[in-house]
Amino acid sequence: MSFDFNADDIFEMAEQIERNGASFYREAELGVSDPRSKALLAQLAAMEDDHENAYADLRKGLNEAENTPTVFDPDDEAVRYLRAMADTRVFFEQTVDFRSMASILKTAIQMEKDSIAFYLGLKDLVPEALGRKRVDDIIREEMGHIQLLSRELLAQQ
């Protein structure tokens, strides 16, 4: 079965991905002992929380067309499907050495890249009238994450 997504669906996934990212950084924080690394990971988790809240706010500001369901779904199966996709595509259980900041940062960079690829693939499933351009906002935000993480990784070396 094939169906289109609207901007609301995409932001729902984005919120879940940010929740997963925050959990990843909090788990990583438990594995490191260096106070600077702990602080950085706590900051990254807080950023993911902020992004989740920002995406929730953006969802609240969607117009009627961007919020219009694209399929009849009285049991919210699409929402459960979208959450499962978000859970398994990005920040999914990774094998990471949580004692190594370099390993954590490299994994985080890869997961951010995966999230961008995920959103780029979904973008084509969002009709223009249902908020396709809003997906670009998410992609730009994820690209900013990569820049930040890359700078931190370079500082580690």
DAKA-V477736 format. One record per backbone hydrogen bond with DSSP energy under -1.0 kcal/mol. CO is the residue of the C=O (numbers start at 1). NH is the residue of the N-H. Records with the same first field share a line. If there is no record, write none. Layout:
CO=NH ; NH
//
This chain:
6=10
7=11
8=12
9=13
10=14
11=15
12=16
13=17
14=18
15=19
16=20
17=21
18=22
19=23
20=24
21=25
22=26
23=27
24=28
25=29
26=30
28=31
34=38
35=39
36=40
37=41
38=42
39=43
40=44
41=45
42=46
43=47
44=48
45=49
46=50
47=51
48=52
49=53
50=54
51=55
52=56
53=57
54=58
55=59
56=60
57=61
59=62
66=8
73=76
76=80
77=81
78=82
79=83
80=84
81=85
82=86
83=87
84=88
85=89
86=90
96=98
97=100
100=104
101=105
102=106
103=107
104=108
105=109
106=110
107=111
108=112
109=113
110=114
111=115
112=116
113=117
114=118
115=119
116=120
117=121
118=122
119=123
122=125
123=126
125=5
127=130
128=131
130=7
131=134
132=135
134=138
135=139
136=140
137=141
138=142
139=143
140=144
141=145
142=146
143=147
144=148
145=149
146=150
147=151
148=152
149=153
150=154
151=155
152=156
//
